[in-house]
């Protein structure tokens, strides 16, 4: 068995203890059971997320060439978006 010592906010600890006791009872080992389940679920979630991200490939490669049809340069696009945001803000203030 491994031993992990963690430090969390008091409110998180109180909520975790209450939930663990409600789920696993007030017997010895309830917090360990809950923590093991939480660690396991979090690890599975993170590993699945990493697999999805890896499957997408290189994000830079994914966007190369997407704007080749746009005939404006980056400065012109920045000015245009600034005007659009300004117009949107003006509409929202009415």
C-alpha positions as CSV (number, residue, x, y, z in Angstrom):
1,X,0.0,0.0,0.0
2,X,1.2,3.5,-0.8
3,X,0.9,6.5,1.3
4,X,0.0,9.9,-0.1
5,X,-0.2,13.0,2.1
6,X,-2.1,16.0,0.6
7,X,-3.0,19.4,1.7
8,X,-6.4,20.9,0.7
9,X,-8.6,23.8,1.7
10,X,-10.6,23.2,4.9
11,X,-13.9,23.4,3.0
12,X,-12.7,20.7,0.5
13,X,-11.6,18.5,3.4
14,X,-14.9,18.9,5.2
15,X,-17.0,18.2,2.1
16,X,-14.8,15.2,1.2
17,X,-15.0,13.7,4.7
18,X,-18.8,14.2,4.8
19,X,-19.3,12.6,1.4
20,X,-16.9,9.7,2.2
21,X,-18.7,8.9,5.4
22,X,-22.1,9.1,3.8
23,X,-20.9,6.8,1.0
24,X,-18.7,4.3,2.9
25,X,-19.8,4.7,6.5
26,X,-18.0,5.8,9.6
27,X,-15.8,2.8,9.9
28,X,-12.0,2.8,9.7
29,X,-10.8,3.1,6.1
30,X,-13.7,5.1,4.7
31,X,-11.6,8.1,3.8
32,X,-9.0,5.8,2.2
33,X,-11.7,4.1,0.1
34,X,-13.1,7.4,-1.1
35,X,-9.6,8.8,-1.8
36,X,-8.6,5.7,-3.8
37,X,-11.8,5.9,-5.8
38,X,-11.3,9.6,-6.4
39,X,-7.7,9.2,-7.5
40,X,-8.6,6.3,-9.8
41,X,-11.4,8.2,-11.5
42,X,-9.3,11.3,-11.9
43,X,-6.4,9.4,-13.4
44,X,-8.7,7.6,-15.9
45,X,-10.2,10.9,-16.9
46,X,-6.9,12.5,-17.4
47,X,-5.5,9.6,-19.4
48,X,-8.6,9.5,-21.7
49,X,-8.3,13.3,-22.2
50,X,-4.6,12.9,-23.1
51,X,-5.5,10.1,-25.6
52,X,-8.1,12.4,-27.2
53,X,-5.6,15.3,-27.5
54,X,-2.9,13.0,-28.9
55,X,-5.3,11.7,-31.5
56,X,-6.0,15.2,-32.7
57,X,-2.4,15.6,-33.8
58,X,-0.3,18.7,-34.0
59,X,-2.6,21.7,-33.5
60,X,-0.4,24.0,-35.6
61,X,-0.5,21.6,-38.5
62,X,-4.3,21.5,-38.2
63,X,-4.7,25.3,-38.7
64,X,-2.0,25.8,-41.4
65,X,-3.6,27.1,-44.5
66,X,-7.1,27.7,-43.0
67,X,-7.0,31.4,-43.7
68,X,-5.2,31.3,-47.1
69,X,-8.4,32.6,-48.8
70,X,-8.3,35.8,-46.6
71,X,-6.8,38.6,-48.6
72,X,-6.2,40.9,-45.6
73,X,-3.1,41.1,-43.5
74,X,-3.0,40.6,-39.7
75,X,-3.0,44.3,-38.9
76,X,-6.1,44.9,-41.1
77,X,-7.9,42.0,-39.4
78,X,-7.0,43.4,-36.0
79,X,-8.5,46.8,-36.9
80,X,-11.6,45.1,-38.3
81,X,-12.2,43.1,-35.2
82,X,-11.7,46.1,-33.0
83,X,-14.5,47.9,-35.0
84,X,-16.8,44.9,-34.7
85,X,-16.3,44.7,-31.0
86,X,-16.9,48.4,-30.7
87,X,-20.1,48.1,-32.6
88,X,-21.2,45.2,-30.5
89,X,-20.5,47.0,-27.2
90,X,-22.5,50.1,-28.5
91,X,-25.5,47.8,-29.3
92,X,-25.3,46.2,-25.9
93,X,-25.3,49.5,-24.1
94,X,-28.6,50.6,-25.6
